[in-house]
Each structure stands twice: as structure tokens, then as C-alpha cells.
Amino acid sequence: MNEQPRLRWGILGAARVNERLLPAIVEASNAELVAIASRRPGAAAETLARYAPAATGVRAYDRLEALLDDASIQAIYLPMANEEHAEWALRVIERGKHLLCEKPMALSVADIEAIETAAGKRGVTVMEGFMYRFHPQHQRVRELLESGLIGEVYSVRTSFSFQMRPARRYRLARDIGQGGGAMWDIGCYAIHAARMWFDSEPLAVTAMAHRVESGADISTSGILDYGGGRRAHFDFSFECTRRSEYEITGTKGAIKCPTVWQLPGDVPEIQWWTEDGRRGEERLKPANHFALEIEGFGAAALNGQPPRLSLADAKANCRTIVAALESAASGRTVPLVV
């Protein structure tokens, strides 16, 4: 029996998200963790020991370039600071390695276009890391929609928030233009999840934000206009209790996903109700969307197939985010022109 091919991974940074992502690489059926690197002396080894104590043979580098130069690594996960993504994504691609870049892919559409061009020239797979899209609960929501259960979709509402602890206040130390604030941290989830349920991109966006002294937004809300009365409402905050949910309302009913950020042992629930009085609540099997993301990306890279999330999707999400930020700053509705 032939052994399943494994994609050999390196992690470029000892960021906190490794708590979920690093074990996912170790556990994924088609992945092998080769190395992790950090600019902070000892941080890579400490991260490895904390989140994958049983892993053996994994190298820990105290220099980021050492990981890029490691010829045994085929793919890199990049969880560095938001404003560093574009620069280091291009460095990864220049080395001919596949790239899974933690969201946001970049802070401008132009930077994503540069990444797309470079990836095309080098023939590597590149994807923005929205892990939640790999969870089976969203496919089940799609099936319910396609069954006609709630009719034509007219409204989507997304809400993402958590109370920011003092240790994580560094996310507010930089202004929005430098990748700080709630928009680039959790707002990209809210907008991405809102865009998921329409068959076209929004025509315009209106937003308002609560900013702190640095210029970073700590809470933002807004509306995406899809035309013909169709709209998506998004809300995200570092000031509110933890939420990660969306609700889709149609002409005949509504569907709600109460928990988008699933932990591996959580039991997913989908709630729905219809105009004629029917109600339902479905429970799905627990699933680790980080591990599913690693396996899905690995299958695409190993087989030369497009990943689930395209760079066209990354550009569309970034374009919408930038327009929302412009709207919040100017106090006017901003059209989205492609």
C-alpha cells in the first residue's frame, strides 16, 4: 500500500495563532511539520514545546531567512503581523514555496495583485487563511439554502467580537493604515462571512467606527449594498462579549450559524425557521477547521489544483475592507468599482 504524500511545512513566526495551527499541521493526514522560525531568540523552540511537545525532528530557527533557505520545506504558513504579510509572502514565493498566509493576505489590493503575479510566475499555490470556511457546518448551510428552505436571500447579518485582554492591547497600538485595529483582526471575518452568501460582490459600503487614540478602530459596523434591496450588515468589536455568528434571512425564512469560531471539540449547531411556522435545530459532528484547512490546502498544493479560497476572493475581500475603512473615515457611502 502506497503511503499518502505529505506536504512538508515550515512556520514563519511564533505568533499566538500557532496554538491552533501548529497542532493542526502535526495532526493533518497529509502534512509534515519540518521547522518553525522566529526573530525572537528561543521563541520558536518554546512555541514548538508548548503546542506540540510530542513532535520529534522539527527544527527551530532563530532567523526567519534560515527557514526560507531550508530546501526540505515545500510550504510555509505565515502568521506574522498584518503589515508584514505582503513583504514576506513575496519572499516565500520567490523561494518557490507554497504559501498559506494568515488573514488578511495584505492591506491593499495592489499588494495581493503583486502576490498573485509572483505566484503565477513561480507556479506555487497561495491561499488566504480563513480556516472557518473549511468547517462542514457552512456546507450544510449551503445545502439548506439550495433546497429553497428560506427562499431568496435578501439579508445577511454577521457579528464577531471578543473582549480584548490587556496582554493583547498591542493590536490597537498601530493605526489602521499600519494594520492595527479590529478591522484587520476580526473585521475581515465579518466581511468575508457576509460575502459568502451572495452570488455577486457588493456595489457599495457604508460604515462607522469607534477609534482609539492610535487611530485604530476598536469597533466597527456597516452595511454592504448588493442592489435590489439585498444587503449585508456586519458588526465587530473588541469591546463586546465573544460572538462569532451569522444569520441569513430570505423571503420564506432564516438560517443562523451561532458559532463560526469552532473549537475542535465543539458540537456545531445550525438553527432555522420558516414563514409557515416550521423550526429546526441541527447538530453536526465536531470538526477541527484548522486541520481541515491544512489538509485542504495540502491536497491542492500536492495535486496542482486551485485551493478552496482563490486570490480573486482575497482581492474582493480586501477591496471591500478598504472601502469600509474609507466610509468610516469620511462619513459617506463608498462605491465599490471592480
PLY file of the C-alpha trace (Angstrom):
ply
format ascii 1.0
element vertex 338
property float x
property float y
property float z
element edge 337
property int vertex1
property int vertex2
end_header
0.00 0.00 0.00
1.40 3.39 -1.02
1.82 5.90 1.77
-0.14 9.13 1.35
2.08 12.00 0.13
2.76 14.64 2.77
3.38 18.32 2.24
6.46 19.44 4.21
5.66 22.59 6.20
7.56 25.42 7.84
6.02 28.09 10.09
7.31 31.64 9.67
6.72 33.21 13.06
5.88 32.25 16.65
2.54 34.09 16.75
-0.22 33.15 19.19
-2.35 31.56 16.44
0.16 28.68 16.49
-1.79 27.41 19.48
-4.33 26.12 16.94
-2.40 25.95 13.69
0.78 24.18 14.77
-1.00 21.11 16.22
-3.20 21.06 13.10
-0.14 20.66 10.88
1.21 17.92 13.16
-2.12 16.06 13.13
-3.12 16.52 9.48
-3.04 13.33 7.44
-1.15 14.86 4.50
1.25 17.19 6.34
4.65 17.02 8.00
5.97 19.84 10.17
9.65 20.36 9.32
10.58 23.62 11.04
9.42 26.81 12.77
11.28 30.12 12.90
11.10 33.35 14.90
13.16 36.52 15.14
12.96 36.32 18.95
15.76 34.08 20.27
14.31 30.87 21.70
10.71 31.72 20.76
10.46 29.11 18.00
11.67 26.30 20.27
9.39 27.48 23.07
6.35 27.57 20.76
7.10 24.09 19.48
7.50 22.71 23.01
4.27 24.34 24.16
1.93 23.39 21.33
3.45 20.15 20.00
5.51 18.61 22.83
5.38 15.14 21.27
6.68 16.27 17.86
10.13 14.98 17.02
12.72 16.03 14.47
11.26 19.52 13.99
13.89 22.24 13.60
13.61 25.57 15.45
15.30 28.57 13.85
16.07 31.94 15.42
16.32 33.52 11.99
13.43 33.82 9.53
15.68 33.60 6.49
17.01 30.24 7.72
13.53 28.78 7.30
13.13 30.29 3.82
16.50 28.77 2.86
15.56 25.30 4.12
15.31 23.32 0.87
13.36 20.49 2.52
10.34 22.78 3.16
7.67 22.80 0.45
5.03 25.07 2.05
5.06 27.86 4.57
2.39 29.11 6.97
2.84 32.86 7.55
1.26 34.23 10.77
3.33 37.41 11.13
1.98 40.92 11.84
-0.65 42.12 9.34
1.54 44.83 7.83
4.34 42.30 7.16
2.27 39.79 5.20
2.81 41.22 1.72
6.59 41.58 2.04
7.16 38.11 3.47
4.62 36.47 1.17
6.69 37.64 -1.79
9.87 36.33 -0.13
8.25 32.92 0.37
7.04 32.80 -3.22
10.45 33.86 -4.55
11.88 30.73 -2.87
9.38 28.63 -4.85
7.40 27.53 -1.79
3.63 27.24 -1.44
2.08 29.77 0.93
-0.79 29.71 3.40
-0.94 33.30 4.65
-2.89 34.13 7.77
-5.67 36.65 7.09
-5.52 39.35 5.92
-3.44 38.42 2.89
-2.34 42.06 2.61
-3.50 45.59 3.41
-4.10 46.62 -0.21
-5.46 45.07 -3.39
-2.28 46.14 -5.20
-0.18 44.04 -2.84
-2.39 40.99 -3.41
-2.11 41.51 -7.16
1.69 41.51 -6.80
1.46 38.26 -4.80
-0.81 36.76 -7.45
1.58 37.69 -10.26
4.58 36.28 -8.39
2.74 33.04 -7.56
1.78 32.59 -11.20
5.37 33.01 -12.34
6.72 30.56 -9.76
3.87 28.06 -10.13
3.10 27.87 -6.41
-0.18 27.62 -4.52
-1.14 30.62 -2.39
-4.20 30.98 -0.16
-5.51 33.38 2.48
-6.04 31.59 5.78
-9.74 31.79 6.60
-9.87 28.47 8.42
-13.60 28.66 9.20
-14.50 28.12 5.54
-13.31 24.51 5.83
-15.81 23.59 8.55
-18.62 21.27 7.32
-21.32 23.39 9.02
-21.12 26.02 6.26
-21.60 23.40 3.54
-24.72 22.26 5.40
-26.00 25.85 5.45
-25.37 25.98 1.71
-27.40 22.80 1.22
-30.30 24.27 3.18
-30.20 27.41 1.04
-30.08 25.45 -2.19
-33.06 23.37 -1.04
-35.17 26.53 -1.14
-35.93 26.32 2.60
-35.78 30.09 3.18
-36.42 31.29 -0.36
-34.40 34.09 -1.95
-31.72 35.63 0.27
-32.20 39.33 0.95
-30.28 39.99 4.15
-27.17 38.64 5.90
-26.00 39.71 9.35
-22.56 38.87 10.72
-21.28 39.56 14.26
-17.75 38.89 15.50
-16.34 40.18 18.79
-14.43 39.46 21.96
-13.32 41.44 24.99
-9.70 42.36 24.41
-7.45 41.40 27.30
-4.65 43.79 28.37
-1.99 41.41 27.04
-3.43 41.78 23.54
-3.75 45.58 23.50
-0.78 45.73 21.14
-3.31 45.17 18.37
-4.55 48.70 18.98
-1.11 50.35 19.19
-0.88 50.86 15.40
-3.34 52.84 13.31
-5.48 51.21 10.64
-3.09 52.11 7.84
-0.39 50.07 9.55
-2.59 47.02 10.03
-3.80 47.81 13.55
-7.32 47.73 14.91
-10.35 45.48 14.83
-10.98 45.60 11.07
-7.78 43.84 10.05
-8.05 41.44 13.01
-11.66 40.26 13.20
-13.48 42.55 10.78
-12.09 40.61 7.84
-14.04 37.59 9.18
-17.27 39.58 9.41
-16.98 40.88 5.85
-15.77 37.55 4.46
-18.65 35.66 6.05
-21.15 38.26 4.82
-19.88 37.99 1.24
-20.16 34.20 1.28
-23.93 34.07 0.75
-24.46 36.30 -2.28
-23.72 35.37 -5.91
-22.11 38.74 -6.63
-19.89 41.30 -4.95
-21.33 44.35 -3.13
-21.91 47.58 -5.02
-21.24 49.95 -2.14
-20.45 50.05 1.58
-21.39 52.36 4.43
-19.58 52.05 7.78
-18.95 53.79 11.08
-16.15 53.14 13.55
-15.17 53.79 17.17
-11.46 54.61 17.18
-8.87 54.81 19.94
-6.07 57.36 20.26
-3.70 55.49 17.95
-6.19 55.73 15.09
-7.09 52.04 15.27
-10.73 51.04 15.27
-11.89 49.13 18.34
-15.44 48.59 17.00
-16.92 48.99 13.51
-20.35 48.38 11.97
-21.62 48.75 8.45
-23.82 47.73 5.55
-22.88 46.19 2.22
-25.31 47.11 -0.56
-25.86 44.40 -3.16
-28.60 46.24 -5.03
-32.28 45.40 -5.40
-32.83 45.61 -1.63
-30.24 42.95 -0.87
-27.79 43.87 1.89
-25.37 42.52 4.45
-24.95 44.01 7.92
-21.58 43.48 9.62
-20.55 44.29 13.17
-17.32 43.52 15.01
-15.71 44.72 18.19
-13.01 44.33 20.81
-15.42 45.87 23.35
-18.24 43.28 23.39
-18.64 39.74 24.65
-17.44 36.88 22.48
-19.52 36.29 19.34
-18.90 34.62 16.01
-22.18 34.19 14.20
-24.11 34.89 11.04
-27.78 34.88 10.14
-29.21 34.64 6.63
-32.75 35.94 6.04
-34.75 35.15 2.94
-38.27 35.52 1.58
-39.51 32.35 3.33
-37.41 32.07 6.49
-33.97 32.39 8.07
-30.90 30.29 8.95
-28.46 31.03 11.76
-24.96 29.73 12.49
-24.41 30.64 16.18
-20.70 29.71 16.37
-18.34 30.24 13.44
-15.14 30.03 15.52
-15.41 26.37 16.40
-13.05 24.70 18.86
-12.12 21.11 17.93
-14.50 19.52 20.48
-17.44 21.88 19.96
-20.71 20.47 18.63
-21.80 22.72 15.74
-25.42 23.85 15.67
-27.47 25.26 12.82
-30.83 26.86 13.56
-33.54 27.65 11.03
-37.15 28.80 10.93
-39.65 29.42 8.14
-42.56 31.72 7.38
-45.04 28.83 7.72
-44.04 28.14 11.34
-41.55 25.33 10.97
-38.41 25.41 13.10
-35.33 23.24 13.17
-32.05 22.83 15.01
-29.38 20.56 13.58
-26.29 19.31 15.40
-23.28 18.20 13.41
-20.22 16.18 14.35
-17.32 18.15 15.88
-14.60 19.08 13.40
-11.26 20.86 13.58
-11.42 23.52 10.87
-7.69 24.28 11.29
-6.77 20.67 10.49
-9.27 20.63 7.61
-7.71 23.82 6.26
-4.22 22.28 6.36
-5.44 19.10 4.67
-7.42 21.02 2.06
-4.55 23.34 1.21
-2.13 20.41 1.19
-4.27 18.45 -1.26
-4.42 21.45 -3.59
-0.67 22.07 -3.44
0.31 18.42 -3.85
-2.08 17.83 -6.76
-1.59 21.14 -8.55
-5.23 22.11 -8.07
-6.72 25.51 -7.14
-7.21 25.97 -3.38
-10.70 26.42 -1.96
-10.16 30.16 -1.44
-8.85 31.95 -4.52
-6.75 35.08 -4.73
-9.70 36.66 -6.55
-11.65 36.15 -3.30
-8.77 37.67 -1.31
-8.76 40.73 -3.57
-12.53 41.13 -3.31
-12.44 40.92 0.49
-9.57 43.42 0.70
-11.33 45.79 -1.71
-14.44 45.71 0.48
-12.44 46.25 3.68
-10.58 49.25 2.24
-13.86 50.79 1.07
-15.43 50.23 4.51
-12.48 51.95 6.18
-12.79 54.85 3.74
-16.50 55.12 4.50
-15.92 55.13 8.26
-13.27 57.84 7.90
-15.27 60.06 5.53
-18.79 59.54 6.81
-20.14 58.73 3.36
-21.14 55.71 1.34
-18.27 54.43 -0.81
-18.99 52.69 -4.13
-17.11 49.51 -4.99
-15.83 49.52 -8.54
-14.04 46.49 -9.94
0 1
1 2
2 3
3 4
4 5
5 6
6 7
7 8
8 9
9 10
10 11
11 12
12 13
13 14
14 15
15 16
16 17
17 18
18 19
19 20
20 21
21 22
22 23
23 24
24 25
25 26
26 27
27 28
28 29
29 30
30 31
31 32
32 33
33 34
34 35
35 36
36 37
37 38
38 39
39 40
40 41
41 42
42 43
43 44
44 45
45 46
46 47
47 48
48 49
49 50
50 51
51 52
52 53
53 54
54 55
55 56
56 57
57 58
58 59
59 60
60 61
61 62
62 63
63 64
64 65
65 66
66 67
67 68
68 69
69 70
70 71
71 72
72 73
73 74
74 75
75 76
76 77
77 78
78 79
79 80
80 81
81 82
82 83
83 84
84 85
85 86
86 87
87 88
88 89
89 90
90 91
91 92
92 93
93 94
94 95
95 96
96 97
97 98
98 99
99 100
100 101
101 102
102 103
103 104
104 105
105 106
106 107
107 108
108 109
109 110
110 111
111 112
112 113
113 114
114 115
115 116
116 117
117 118
118 119
119 120
120 121
121 122
122 123
123 124
124 125
125 126
126 127
127 128
128 129
129 130
130 131
131 132
132 133
133 134
134 135
135 136
136 137
137 138
138 139
139 140
140 141
141 142
142 143
143 144
144 145
145 146
146 147
147 148
148 149
149 150
150 151
151 152
152 153
153 154
154 155
155 156
156 157
157 158
158 159
159 160
160 161
161 162
162 163
163 164
164 165
165 166
166 167
167 168
168 169
169 170
170 171
171 172
172 173
173 174
174 175
175 176
176 177
177 178
178 179
179 180
180 181
181 182
182 183
183 184
184 185
185 186
186 187
187 188
188 189
189 190
190 191
191 192
192 193
193 194
194 195
195 196
196 197
197 198
198 199
199 200
200 201
201 202
202 203
203 204
204 205
205 206
206 207
207 208
208 209
209 210
210 211
211 212
212 213
213 214
214 215
215 216
216 217
217 218
218 219
219 220
220 221
221 222
222 223
223 224
224 225
225 226
226 227
227 228
228 229
229 230
230 231
231 232
232 233
233 234
234 235
235 236
236 237
237 238
238 239
239 240
240 241
241 242
242 243
243 244
244 245
245 246
246 247
247 248
248 249
249 250
250 251
251 252
252 253
253 254
254 255
255 256
256 257
257 258
258 259
259 260
260 261
261 262
262 263
263 264
264 265
265 266
266 267
267 268
268 269
269 270
270 271
271 272
272 273
273 274
274 275
275 276
276 277
277 278
278 279
279 280
280 281
281 282
282 283
283 284
284 285
285 286
286 287
287 288
288 289
289 290
290 291
291 292
292 293
293 294
294 295
295 296
296 297
297 298
298 299
299 300
300 301
301 302
302 303
303 304
304 305
305 306
306 307
307 308
308 309
309 310
310 311
311 312
312 313
313 314
314 315
315 316
316 317
317 318
318 319
319 320
320 321
321 322
322 323
323 324
324 325
325 326
326 327
327 328
328 329
329 330
330 331
331 332
332 333
333 334
334 335
335 336
336 337
